[in-house]
Amino acid sequence: APVLISILLGASFSRYQVEESVEHLLAPTHSLAKIERNLVDSLFPVNRSKHRLYSDLQTPGRYGRVIITSFRKANMLDQHHTDLILKLHSAVTRIQVQRPGFNYTFAHICILNNDKTCIVDDIVHVLEELKAARSSNRTNFAITYPITHLKDGREVYNGHQLGGVTVHSKDRVKSAEAIQLTYYLQAINSLNDMVAEKWESIFCDTVELFQKSNRKVKMYPFTSSSLKEDFQKTSRVSERYLITSLVLVVTLAILCCSMQDCVRSKPWLGLLGLLTVTLATLTAAGIINLTGGKYNSTFLGIPFVMLGHGLYGTFEMLSSWRKTREDQHVKERTAAVFADSMLSFSLTTAMYLVTFGIGASPFTNIEAARIFCCNSCIAIFFNYLYVLSFYGSSLVFTGYIENNYQHSIFCRKVPKPEVLQEKPAWYRFLLTAKFSEDTADTEESNTYESHLLVWFLKRYYCDWITNTYVKPFVVLFYLVYISFALMGYLQVSEGSDLSNIVATATRTIEYTTAQQKYFSNYSPVIGFYIYESIEYWNTSVQEDVLEYTKGFVRISWFESYLNYLRKLNISTGLPKKNFTDMLRNSFLKAPQFAHFSEDIIFSKKYNNEVDVVASRMFLVAKTMETKREELYDLLETLRKLSLTSKVKFIVFNPSFVYMDRYASSVGAPLQNSCISALFLLFFSAFLVADSLINVWLTLTVASVEFGVIGFMTLWKVELDCISVLCLIYGINYTIDNCAPLLSTFVLGKEFTRTKWVKNALEVHGVAILQSYLCYIVGLIPLAAVPSNLTRTLFRCLFLIALVTFFHCFAILPVILTFLPPSKKKRKEKKNPESREEIECVEMVDMDSTRVVDQITTV
C-alpha cells in the first residue's frame, strides 16, 4: 500500500510548478514596507516618474543593468572607454525580440519621456556631452560627484552610476573605475511582460558577447529575472551531487546492517529503511503538488530532515531485533521490537510534528519557512505510517528468512556445517552462519555480538569512555566547547542579503560583489513621501521638512524649490493663493523647474484654486562597507521619526520589503518551536516514568542548540531563513538521538551509574552510530555544490550532527556517571517480602508445542 500510494501521488510531478516570485518566498509576509509601497504606487505611478528612475527607486519592475569596469583599474571616463560604453549602449538599444508578426526593440518597450523618447540613464547624457566636449576641444566641461549638471540645466544624481570615484576639489571627478547603466522596461500587460522578459535574456547575451570582443574590460550584467533564475539554479546544479549522496547512503546503510553471519546479516533492511524514507518524502511532495503548492530550492533540505529521523527509527528497530531471542516465533520477536522501539519513535515523531507544525502555522511570517515546515510535517507523518507498515512488514519477512536459516541476500537455505566442509573456501565464506545447536549451554547465546559496531562498543568504547582517567579530559573539552560557542553566540548577525540563497557562479553574485566594491559609498535612493496637504507656503513648514532630511544628499526638484523660496526671503505669512500662483509661474517660466510636477500632486478645488496634496523628495545616505546594517538602522530611525514628526511622511525603497522586520520574522519560527518543545517536555514530565528524563533532555537540547548557533556564526553562517529551519530541525534531531539513551539510563535500577551508562550505550549506541555515519556520508557531497544555499544547509546540518554525536558518545556518558539520578538509593528500596524474580524455564515438546513453567518467587 505505501508503494502504491507513493507511485500514484508521485506521478503528479509530471505537472509540477516552480515558484517564480522570490519576494513571495523570502520577504516578510506582514511587512509595513509592502503597505508603504502600495501607497507610493497609488500616489506616484512609475509612468509619472520620468527622470526619477534612480537605482530601484520605487519598484524594480523589468530592467536590464550592467556594470562596466576594467581589469587594470583604468579610468572609465577616458576617451577609449567612453567610446566603448557608448558603443555598448548603442548595441543594447538595437536589441530585437522576435514575436509572430512583429520585432520589438528597446524603443517599443521602454518607459517614455514627455517627448515620446525612451528614458535612459543620465550618465549616458553625461558621456555624450563629454564626448562632444572632447570633439570640439572644450576643456571647461566638468563632472561633479555625486550631483552633476547637464547642458539643459538639470541637476542629476550619479552616485549609483559612477563607482570607484576619485575627485578633485569642489567634488570634480578626476577618474571613475566603474560605470553602471540601467535600462527600464514597461510591463503593463502579459504580452508586454513576456516581451520584456525575453529582452532581458537577450540583453545578458548581448553584454556577454560584447565582453568577448573587448577583453580588457569586465562587464557584470543583471536583470530583474536574475535573482529568480539564480535562486532556482541551485536545484539544477545540485542534481548530480544529490545522486552521489544517495548512492553513498545506500552503500553505507547496507554495510551498517551487514555482518559475516549470512543468516543474521540484514543488508536488505538497510536498503528498505532508506526506501521507506524515500517513499514518505515522495508522498509528501505529491500531496503538496496536488494541493497547488509550488517547488522552490529550499526543499533540498527536506530529504536530509527525513534521512536523520527516518533512518534512526529503522536502525533502532533493527537494534531491538538483535536483543530478541532467536528461539522465539517471528510474531513474538516482532511484538517485542515494536514494544521496545516504537514508543520512543512515536514520541520523537510527535515532537517533530509539533515543532514543524508551529513553523507551518500562520504565525510564521516568511513564506519559504512556512512551506518548508508544512512539507516536512506531511513527510514525517507518512514516514511514521510507512515505518509501521512497510518497514515492519519487511522486518517480518527477513525474520522468517532468518528462522528458516536462509541466506540474507540470496534467500537460499544455508547447509549444515558438515555439508559446508566439503565445499570450496569461497563458498564456505559466503555461507558462513552459526547454528543454535552449535552453541554450548555455558556460552553466551547472543550471536549478534559478532556485528562490528556491537563488538566495538561493548568490548572497547564503553570501558574507555567511562575510565576514570578519561573523564577529566572530556569535562575540560566540554568547557572549551562552551567557551567557543559563547564567543560565536555573541557575534550572531541576521542575514537579509539575498545573495546568500543563490548559486555561487551566477550573475547575481558577480553583480552584487561588483556593486558592493564600486558603489558602496552611497546607499540606494530612499523616497521621502509627504502624503498630506500641509501649508507648503509657510516658511516654518519648509524648515520642518528640510530639517527631517538633514544629513542626506537630497536629489529633488521639490527640495530645490523650497530652497528657492527661502532665498527669495518669502515671509511666513505668504498667502496660499500667492504660493500656488508662484508654482504655476515656475512651471511655465522657470526652466530649472520644468520637471518639478513629477514631485508633487495637485488637486483642483473651487474657483480653479490649486492645492498640493502630496509631495516627495529623494534621499541618499552616505554608507560604509556594512551598508546593509546601516540601511536597516536608517530605516528604523526614519520610521520612528515619522511617528513623532509634525509632517506625515513615509520612506520607501524596494529593498525595504526584504529588510523590514526581517530579524523578528526569521527568528519567530525558531522561537515558537523552542517554546513548544520546552512546553511539551515540561508537560510530558508528569506522564513519563521519571521526570529526570525530561530534565536531562531539556539541558541536552539547550546545550546542542547553543553550540550549533555559536559555531555556525564562527563558520560565517548568518541567521537567515535556511539556518533557522536547520536549527528547528536540530531540536528534534537531538531528541531523536538522546531520548532513548537517557531513558535507558534514568530508568535503570540497581547496579551503578557507570554500569547503566555502558548498558545504555550498548543498547542504543549502535543505532545512533549507524544513522550518524549514513547521515554524514549523505551530507558530504552537499558541501561541493556551488551554491550559497547548500553551503548554509551543509554547514548547519553538519554542525547539528557533529555536536549531537559529541553529546551522545562523550558528554552524556561522562556527566551521567557522577550526576543524578543515583542508583544506590534505588538499590536500597527492596520489596518488603524479599521476593526475587527467576528467569522463565521454557520447555518444548516434540510437537513444537511451547509449555512454559515459570517460577515467580522463592
BABA-723605 format. One record per residue (C-alpha): residue in one letter; x, y, z. Coordinates in steps of 0.5 Angstrom, whole numbers, padded with zeros to 4 digits, always signed. Each point is the difference from the previous one (the first is absolute). Layout:
<sites>
aXYZ
...
</sites>
This chain:
<sites>
a+0000+0000+0000
p+0005+0005+0002
v+0004-0001-0007
l-0007+0000-0004
i-0001+0007+0004
s+0006+0003-0002
i+0000-0002-0007
l-0007+0003-0001
l+0002+0006+0003
g+0007+0001-0002
a-0003-0001-0007
s-0002+0008+0001
f+0007+0002-0002
s-0002+0000-0007
r-0003+0006+0001
y+0004+0004+0006
q+0001+0007+0000
v+0005+0004+0002
e-0001+0006+0005
e+0002+0007-0004
s+0000+0005+0005
v+0006+0001+0005
e-0004+0005+0003
h-0006-0004+0002
l+0005-0005+0003
l+0005+0004+0004
a-0003+0007+0001
p-0004+0000+0007
t-0007-0001-0002
h-0003+0005+0005
s+0005+0006-0002
l-0001+0007+0001
a+0004+0001-0006
k-0005-0003-0004
i-0005+0004+0002
e+0004+0007-0001
r+0002-0003-0007
n-0008+0000-0002
l-0001+0007+0003
v+0006+0002-0004
d-0002-0003-0006
s-0007+0003+0000
l+0003+0007+0001
f+0006+0000-0005
p-0001-0005-0005
v+0006-0002-0004
n-0002+0003-0006
r+0000+0006+0003
s+0007+0000+0003
k+0003+0001-0007
h+0007+0003+0002
r+0000-0003+0007
l+0001-0007-0001
y+0006-0001+0004
s+0003-0007+0002
d-0006-0004+0002
l-0003+0007+0002
q-0008-0002+0001
t-0001-0007-0003
p+0005-0004-0003
g-0005-0002-0006
r+0004-0003-0006
y+0007+0003-0002
g+0007-0002-0002
r+0006+0002+0003
v+0008+0000-0001
i+0006+0002+0004
i+0006+0001-0005
t+0007+0000+0004
s+0007-0001-0002
f+0005-0006+0002
r+0005+0006+0001
k-0004+0005+0004
a+0000+0004-0006
n-0004+0007-0001
m-0006-0002-0003
l-0001+0008-0002
d+0006+0000-0004
q-0002+0000-0008
h+0001-0007-0001
h-0004-0003+0005
t-0005+0006-0001
d-0001-0002-0008
l+0000-0007+0002
i-0006+0001+0005
l-0004+0004-0005
k+0001-0006-0005
l-0003-0005+0005
h-0006+0005+0001
s-0001+0000-0007
a+0000-0007+0000
v-0005-0001+0005
t-0005+0005-0003
r+0000-0004-0006
i-0002-0007+0003
q-0005-0003-0003
v-0006-0005+0003
q-0003-0004-0006
r-0007-0002+0001
p-0005-0002-0005
g-0001+0006-0005
f+0004+0005+0004
n+0007+0001+0002
y+0000+0004+0007
t+0006+0005+0001
f+0002+0004+0006
a-0004+0006-0003
h-0006-0005+0001
i+0000-0002+0007
c+0004+0006+0003
i-0003+0005+0005
l-0001+0006-0004
n+0001+0007+0002
n-0004+0006-0002
d+0002+0001-0007
k-0001-0008-0001
t+0007-0002+0000
c+0003-0005+0004
i+0002+0002+0007
v+0008-0002+0001
d+0004+0001+0006
d+0003+0007+0001
i+0007-0003+0000
v-0001-0001-0008
h-0001+0007-0001
v+0006+0002+0004
l+0004-0005-0004
e-0003+0003-0007
e+0002+0007+0003
l+0007-0002+0002
k+0001-0003-0007
a-0003+0006-0003
a+0005+0005+0004
r+0006-0004-0002
s-0002+0000-0007
s+0000+0008+0000
n+0006+0000+0004
r-0004+0003+0006
t+0003+0000+0007
n-0005+0003+0004
f-0005-0006+0001
a+0001-0003+0007
i-0004-0006+0003
t-0001+0001+0007
y-0002-0005+0005
p-0005-0002+0003
i-0004+0005-0004
t+0002+0003-0006
h-0004+0005-0005
l-0002-0002-0007
k+0000+0005-0006
d-0007+0001+0001
g+0001+0003+0007
r-0003-0006+0003
e+0004-0003+0006
v+0000-0007+0000
y+0003-0005+0005
n+0005-0005-0002
g+0002-0003+0007
h-0003-0007-0003
q+0003+0001-0007
l+0008+0002+0002
g+0004-0005+0004
g+0007+0000+0003
v+0000+0007-0001
t+0006+0005+0001
v-0002+0007+0001
h+0004+0007+0000
s-0002+0006+0004
k-0007+0002-0001
d-0003-0007-0001
r+0003+0000-0007
v+0001-0007-0003
k+0007-0002-0001
s-0001-0007-0002
a-0005-0006+0001
e+0002-0007+0000
a-0007-0003-0002
i-0007+0003-0003
q-0007-0003+0000
l-0005+0000-0005
t-0007-0001+0001
y-0006-0002-0005
y-0007+0001+0003
l-0006-0004-0004
q-0007+0000+0000
a-0004-0006+0003
i-0007+0003-0001
n-0004-0007-0002
s+0002-0007-0001
l+0003+0001-0007
n+0004+0006+0002
d+0003-0004+0006
m+0001-0006-0005
v+0004+0004-0005
a+0004+0004+0006
e+0002-0007+0003
k+0002-0002-0007
w+0004+0006-0001
e+0004+0000+0007
s+0002-0007-0002
i+0003+0003-0007
f+0003+0005+0004
c+0004-0004+0004
d+0002-0004-0006
t+0002+0007-0004
v+0004+0002+0006
e+0004-0006+0001
l+0001+0000-0008
f+0003+0007+0000
q+0004-0002+0006
k+0004-0006-0004
s+0001+0005-0005
n+0003+0005+0005
r+0004-0004+0005
k+0004+0006+0003
v-0007+0002+0004
k-0004-0004+0004
m-0008+0000+0000
y-0005-0002+0005
p-0007-0001-0003
f-0006+0000+0005
t-0008+0000-0002
s-0006-0001+0004
s+0000-0007-0001
s+0007-0002+0002
l-0002-0001+0007
k-0005-0004-0001
e+0004-0004-0005
d+0006-0001+0004
f-0005-0002+0006
q-0003-0006-0004
k+0007-0001-0003
t+0002-0004+0007
s-0005-0005-0002
r+0004-0002-0006
v+0007+0001+0002
s-0002-0005+0006
e-0003-0006-0004
r+0007-0004-0001
y+0002+0002+0007
l-0006-0003+0003
i+0000-0006-0005
t+0007-0001+0003
s-0002+0001+0007
l-0006-0005-0001
v+0005-0006-0002
l+0005+0001+0006
v-0006+0000+0005
v-0003-0006-0004
t+0007-0004+0000
l+0001+0002+0008
a-0007-0002+0002
i+0001-0007-0003
l+0007+0000+0003
c-0002+0002+0007
c-0005-0005+0000
s+0004-0006-0002
m+0004-0005+0004
q+0005-0006-0002
d-0006-0005+0002
c-0004+0000-0006
v-0006-0002+0003
r-0001+0005+0005
s+0003+0006-0004
k-0005+0005-0002
p+0002+0003-0007
w-0007+0001-0003
l-0003+0003+0007
g+0006+0006-0001
l-0003+0001-0007
l-0007-0001+0001
g+0001+0005+0006
l+0002+0005-0005
l-0005-0002-0005
t-0005+0002+0006
v+0002+0007+0001
t+0000+0001-0008
l-0007-0002+0000
a-0002+0004+0005
t+0003+0006-0003
l-0003-0001-0007
t-0007-0001+0003
a+0001+0007+0004
a+0003+0003-0007
g-0006-0003-0004
i-0005+0003+0005
i+0003+0007+0000
n+0000+0000-0007
l-0007-0002-0001
t-0003+0005+0005
g+0003+0005-0004
g+0007+0001+0003
k+0006+0002-0004
y+0007-0002+0000
n+0006+0004+0003
s+0007-0001+0001
t-0001+0000+0008
f-0003-0007-0001
l+0007-0003-0001
g+0000+0000+0008
i-0006-0005+0001
p+0004-0006-0002
f+0005+0001+0005
v-0005+0001+0005
m-0003-0006-0002
l+0006-0004+0000
g+0002+0002+0007
h-0007-0002+0003
g-0002-0006-0004
l+0007-0004+0000
y+0001+0001+0007
g-0007-0003+0001
t+0001-0006-0004
f+0007-0001+0003
e-0003+0000+0007
m-0005-0006-0002
l+0006-0004-0003
s+0004+0001+0006
s-0006-0002+0004
w-0001-0006-0004
r+0007-0002+0002
k-0002+0000+0007
t-0005-0005-0001
r+0001-0008+0001
e+0001-0004-0006
d-0005-0006+0002
q-0006+0005+0000
h-0005+0000-0005
v+0000+0005-0005
k-0006+0003+0002
e+0002+0001+0008
r+0007+0003-0003
t-0004+0005-0004
a-0004+0002+0006
a+0006+0000+0005
v+0003+0005-0006
f-0006+0005+0000
a-0001+0000+0007
d+0007+0002+0001
s+0002+0005-0005
m-0007+0003-0003
l-0002+0003+0007
s+0006+0005-0001
f+0000+0000-0007
s-0007+0003+0001
l+0001+0005+0005
t+0006+0003-0004
t-0005+0000-0007
a-0005+0004+0005
m+0006+0005+0001
y+0001+0001-0007
l-0007+0001-0002
v-0001+0005+0006
t+0007+0004-0002
f-0001+0000-0007
g-0008+0001+0001
i+0001+0006+0003
g+0005+0002-0005
a-0005-0001-0005
s-0006+0004+0003
p-0002+0007-0002
f+0005+0002+0006
t+0006-0001-0005
n+0001+0007-0004
i+0005-0003-0005
e-0004-0004-0005
a+0006-0004-0002
a+0001-0002+0007
r-0008-0002+0001
i+0000-0004-0007
f+0006-0004+0002
c-0003-0002+0007
c-0006-0002-0003
n+0003-0004-0005
s+0005-0003+0006
c-0007-0002+0004
i-0003-0003-0005
a+0006-0004-0002
i+0002-0002+0008
f-0008-0002+0001
f+0001-0005-0006
n+0006-0002+0002
y-0002-0003+0006
l-0006-0003-0003
y+0005-0004-0005
v+0005-0002+0005
l-0006-0003+0004
s-0003-0004-0006
f+0005+0000-0006
y+0007-0001+0004
g-0004-0004+0006
s-0002-0005-0006
s+0007+0000-0003
l+0002-0002+0007
v-0005-0006+0001
f+0003-0002-0007
t+0007+0000+0002
g-0002-0003+0007
y-0003-0006-0004
i+0006-0001-0004
e+0005+0000+0006
n-0005-0005+0004
n+0001-0005-0006
y+0007+0001-0001
q+0000+0003-0007
h+0006+0005-0003
s-0002+0007+0002
i+0002+0002-0007
f-0002-0006-0005
c-0005-0003+0005
r+0003-0007-0001
k+0000-0005+0005
v+0006+0000+0004
p+0003-0007+0000
k+0003-0003+0007
p+0007+0001+0002
e+0002-0007-0002
v-0003+0001-0007
l+0004+0006-0001
q+0006-0003+0002
e+0000-0004-0007
k-0001+0007-0004
p+0006+0005-0002
a+0002+0005+0004
w-0003+0006-0003
y-0007-0004+0000
r+0001-0001+0008
f+0002+0007+0000
l-0007+0003-0003
l-0004-0005+0004
t+0003+0001+0007
a-0005-0001+0005
k-0001-0002+0008
f-0005-0005+0001
s-0003+0000+0007
e+0002-0007+0002
d+0007+0002-0001
t+0000+0004+0006
a+0001-0004+0006
d-0004+0002+0006
t+0005+0003+0004
e+0002+0005-0006
e-0004+0007-0001
s-0005-0002-0005
n-0001+0007-0003
t+0003-0001-0007
y-0001+0008-0002
e+0006+0002+0004
s+0005-0002-0006
h-0003+0006-0003
l+0006+0005-0001
l-0003+0006+0003
v-0004-0004+0006
w+0007-0003+0001
f+0004+0006+0000
l-0005+0004+0005
k+0000-0006+0005
r+0007-0002+0000
y+0004+0007+0000
y-0004+0006-0001
c-0005-0001+0006
d+0006-0001+0005
w+0004+0005-0003
i-0005+0006+0001
t-0001-0002+0007
n+0007+0000+0002
t+0002+0004+0006
y+0006+0003-0004
v-0004+0002-0006
k-0006+0004+0004
p+0004+0006+0002
f+0002+0001-0008
v-0007-0001-0002
v-0002+0005+0005
l+0005+0005-0002
f-0001-0001-0007
y-0008+0002+0001
l+0003+0006+0004
v+0004+0002-0007
y-0007-0001-0004
i-0004+0004+0004
s+0005+0006+0000
f+0001+0000-0007
a-0008-0001-0001
l-0001+0006+0004
m+0005+0004-0004
g-0004-0001-0006
y-0006+0001+0003
l+0001+0007+0002
q+0002+0001-0007
v-0006-0002-0004
s-0003+0004-0005
e-0006+0000-0005
g+0001-0002-0007
s-0005+0004-0004
d+0005+0000-0006
l-0004-0004-0006
s+0007-0002-0003
n+0000-0005+0006
i-0005-0004-0003
v+0002-0001-0008
a+0005-0004-0003
t+0007+0003+0000
a+0003+0000-0007
t-0006+0005-0002
r-0002+0007-0003
t-0003+0002+0007
i+0007-0002+0004
e+0004+0003-0005
y-0004+0006-0001
t-0001+0001+0008
t+0007+0000+0001
a+0002+0005-0005
q-0005+0005+0002
q+0002-0001+0008
k+0007+0001-0003
y-0001+0006-0004
f-0007+0003+0002
s+0000+0000+0008
n+0002+0007+0001
y-0008+0002+0000
s-0006-0004+0002
p-0006-0002-0005
v-0004+0006-0001
i-0006+0001+0005
g-0006+0003-0002
f-0003+0005+0006
y-0007+0001-0002
i-0005+0005+0004
y-0007-0003-0001
e-0004+0006+0003
s-0002+0007-0002
i+0005+0005+0004
e+0001+0007+0000
y+0005+0000-0005
w+0000+0007-0001
n+0002+0001+0007
t+0008+0001+0002
s-0001-0003+0006
v-0002-0007-0003
q+0005+0001-0005
e+0005+0000+0005
d-0003-0006+0004
v+0000-0004-0007
l+0007+0001-0001
e+0002-0001+0007
y-0002-0007-0001
t+0004-0001-0006
k+0006+0003+0003
g+0007-0004+0000
f-0002-0003-0007
v+0001+0001-0007
r-0006+0003-0003
i-0002-0001-0007
s-0007+0003-0001
w-0003+0006-0004
f-0004+0001+0006
e+0006+0001+0004
s+0003+0005-0005
y-0007+0003+0000
l+0000+0001+0008
n+0007+0003+0000
y-0002+0004-0006
l-0006+0003+0004
r+0005+0001+0006
k+0005+0004-0004
l-0006+0005-0002
n-0001+0001+0007
i-0007-0001+0000
s-0004+0002+0006
t-0003-0005+0005
g-0007+0002-0002
l+0000-0001-0007
p-0007-0001-0002
k-0002-0006-0003
k-0002+0003-0007
n+0006+0003-0001
f+0004-0006+0001
t-0004-0004-0005
d+0001+0005-0005
m+0007+0000+0001
l+0000-0007-0001
r-0004+0001-0007
n+0005+0005-0002
s+0006-0004+0002
f-0002-0006-0004
l-0002+0005-0006
k+0006+0004+0000
a+0006-0003+0004
p+0004-0005-0004
q+0003-0003+0006
f-0006-0002+0003
a-0003-0003-0007
h-0001-0007+0004
f-0002+0003+0006
s-0007-0003-0001
e+0003-0007+0001
d+0001+0001+0007
i-0007+0003+0002
i-0007-0002+0000
f-0005+0005-0002
s-0008+0001+0001
k-0004+0005-0002
k-0005+0003+0004
y-0006+0005+0000
n+0002+0007-0004
n+0005-0004-0004
e+0005+0000+0006
v+0006-0005+0000
d+0001-0004+0007
v+0006-0004+0001
v-0002-0007+0003
a+0007-0004+0000
s+0007+0001-0002
r+0007-0004+0000
m+0007+0001+0001
f+0006-0005-0001
l+0005-0001+0005
v+0006-0003-0001
a+0004-0002+0007
k+0008-0001+0000
t+0002-0007+0002
m+0006-0004+0001
e+0001-0008-0001
t-0005-0002+0004
k-0005+0003-0004
r-0006-0005+0002
e+0000+0001+0007
e+0001+0008-0001
l-0006+0000-0004
y-0004-0004+0005
d+0002+0005+0005
l-0002+0005-0004
l-0007-0003-0002
e-0002-0001+0008
t+0003+0007+0001
l-0005+0004-0005
r-0006-0005+0002
k+0001+0003+0007
l+0001+0007-0003
s-0007-0001-0004
l-0004-0001+0006
t+0003+0006+0004
s+0000+0005-0005
k-0005+0006-0002
v+0000-0002-0007
k-0003-0007-0002
f+0005-0004-0005
i+0003-0007-0001
v+0006-0002-0003
f+0001-0006-0005
n+0005-0003-0004
p-0002-0007-0003
s+0006-0003+0004
f-0004+0001+0006
v-0005-0005-0002
y+0005-0005+0002
m+0003+0003+0006
d-0006+0003+0003
r-0001-0005+0007
y+0005-0005-0003
a+0003-0002+0006
s-0006-0001+0004
s-0003-0003-0006
v+0005-0005+0000
g+0001-0001+0007
a-0007-0002+0001
p-0001-0007-0002
l+0006-0002+0004
q-0002+0004+0006
n-0007-0003-0001
s+0003-0007-0001
c+0004+0000+0006
i-0005+0003+0005
s-0005-0006-0003
a+0006-0005+0001
l+0001+0002+0007
f-0007+0000+0002
l-0001-0007-0003
l+0006-0002+0004
f-0003+0003+0006
f-0007-0003+0000
s+0002-0007-0002
a+0005+0000+0006
f-0006-0002+0004
l-0002-0005-0005
v+0007-0004+0000
a+0002-0005+0005
d+0006+0005+0002
s+0000+0008+0000
l+0007+0000+0000
i+0000-0003-0008
n-0003+0007-0002
v+0004+0004+0004
w+0007-0003-0003
l-0004+0000-0007
t-0001+0008+0001
l+0007+0001+0002
t+0003-0004-0005
v-0004+0003-0006
a+0002+0007+0003
s+0007-0002+0000
v+0000-0002-0007
e-0004+0006-0003
f+0004+0005+0004
g+0006-0004-0003
v-0002+0000-0007
i-0002+0007+0000
g+0007+0002+0002
f+0004-0004-0004
m-0005+0002-0006
t+0002+0007+0001
l+0007-0001+0000
w+0000-0004-0006
k-0003+0006-0003
v-0007-0002-0001
e-0005+0005+0002
l-0007-0001+0003
d-0005+0000-0006
c-0006-0004-0003
i+0005-0006-0001
s+0004+0000+0006
v-0007+0001+0004
l-0003-0006-0003
c+0006-0004+0002
l+0000+0002+0007
i-0007-0002+0001
y+0002-0007-0003
g+0006+0000+0005
i-0005+0000+0006
n-0003-0006-0003
y+0006-0004-0002
t+0003+0001+0007
i-0006-0003+0003
d+0000-0006-0005
n+0007-0002+0002
c+0000+0002+0007
a-0007-0002+0003
p+0001-0008-0001
l+0007+0001+0003
l-0003+0004+0006
s-0006-0004+0001
t+0004-0007+0001
f+0005+0003+0005
v-0005+0004+0004
l-0005-0006+0001
g+0006-0005+0001
k-0001-0003+0007
e+0006-0002+0005
f+0007-0001-0002
t+0004+0006-0001
r-0001+0006-0005
t+0006-0002-0004
k-0003-0007-0001
w-0006+0004-0002
v+0004+0004-0005
k+0003-0006-0003
n-0006-0003-0001
a-0004+0006-0003
l+0006+0001-0005
e+0000-0008-0002
v-0008+0000-0001
h-0001+0007-0004
g+0007+0002-0002
v+0001-0005-0006
a-0007+0003-0003
i+0003+0007+0002
l+0007-0001-0004
q-0004-0004-0006
s-0004+0006-0001
y+0005+0005+0001
l+0005-0003-0005
c-0005+0000-0005
y-0002+0007+0001
i+0007+0003+0000
v+0001-0004-0006
g-0006+0003-0004
l+0002+0007+0002
i+0007+0000-0002
p-0002+0000-0008
l-0004+0006+0002
a+0006+0004+0002
a+0002+0000-0007
v-0006+0003-0003
p+0002+0007-0003
s-0006+0004+0004
n+0000+0004+0006
l-0007-0003+0002
t+0003-0007+0000
r+0006+0003+0003
t-0004+0002+0006
l-0004-0006+0000
f+0006-0005+0001
r+0004+0004+0005
c-0006+0001+0004
l-0002-0008+0000
f+0007-0002+0000
l+0001+0004+0007
i-0007-0003+0003
a+0002-0007-0002
l+0007+0001+0003
v-0002+0004+0006
t-0006-0005+0002
f+0005-0006-0001
f+0005+0003+0004
h-0005+0001+0006
c-0003-0008-0001
f+0007-0003+0000
a+0004+0005+0004
i-0003+0005+0004
l-0006-0004+0003
p+0003-0007+0001
v+0005+0004+0005
i-0004+0005+0003
l-0005-0005+0002
t+0005-0004+0004
f+0000+0005+0005
l-0006+0004+0000
p-0008-0002+0002
p-0003-0005+0000
s+0003-0004+0005
k+0000-0008-0001
k+0002-0001+0008
k-0007+0003+0002
r-0004-0005-0005
k+0004-0006+0003
e-0002+0001+0007
k-0007+0000-0002
k-0001-0007+0000
n-0007-0004+0000
p-0002-0001+0008
e-0002-0007-0002
s+0007-0001-0002
r-0002-0003-0007
e+0004-0002-0005
e-0002-0001-0008
i+0003-0006-0003
e+0001-0001-0008
c-0005-0004-0003
v+0001-0007-0002
e-0002-0002-0006
m-0001-0007-0003
v-0002-0002-0007
d-0003-0007-0001
m+0001-0004-0007
d-0006+0003-0003
s+0003+0007+0001
t-0006+0002+0005
r+0003+0005+0005
v-0001-0001+0007
v+0002+0005+0005
d+0001-0002+0007
q+0002+0007+0004
i+0002+0000+0007
t-0001+0007+0002
t+0002+0000+0007
v+0005-0004+0005
</sites>
